[in-house]
Amino acid sequence: MMELFVEYPYLLVPLIFLARVADVSLGTFRTIVIFRGNKLLASFIGFFEIIIWLVAAAQVLTNLDQWYLALAYASGFAVGNYVGISIESRFAIGNELVRCISFNRDVLADELREMEFKVVSFDGDMGVAHPVELLLIIEKRCNVPALIQLIKTLDPTAVYSVSDVKSVYDGPDLLPRHNFLRSALMKMGKRC
């Protein structure tokens, strides 16, 4: 088999490209997992990432006179970044903070609480004639799209922003977290 690659090194192009896509994808995913605080998973991913990298890099360095192998290596790097980010988005590991400003005070927060979301709300105003309510909701990333859709449905005038949260301490369980009805409703909205 190796003789075939020595005689026809251009056959290494798809192998090097795919190996590079795999190792860079793993590296990108590992970096994001580290940011989310999952050290053990990041170490496990890193082990396989470096093995794949060693194999791909060794083939390119052994055949430096074959310029197309370097091109396959670089192309795999570029595509691997995109694939790694896509994989991480699909897994949606971690939590996010949803900040929401509702112009209908005490309506949105109560409805979200009825659906058993943990909502912290603050009354505020944008002048005397414009009372608002600020809502803070920490939710798993995979549940945030369904939550945003629910906010848009319940209060179309609400303004919201979403940001990453590295770690969360759940605190006292003042509200029940999950029940069958909520799970069933959110699964229809791709809630995890």
ABEGO torsion letter per residue (X at the ends): XAAAAAABAAAAAAAAAAAAAAAAAAAAAAAAAAAAGBAAAAAAAAAAAAAAAAAAAAAAAABAABAAAAAAAAAAAAAAAAAAAAAAAAAGBEBBBBBBBBABBGAAAAAAAAAGBBBBBBBBBBEAABBBBBBBBBBBAAAAAAAAAAAAAABAABBBBBBBBABBBAEBBABBABBAAAAAAAAAAGBX
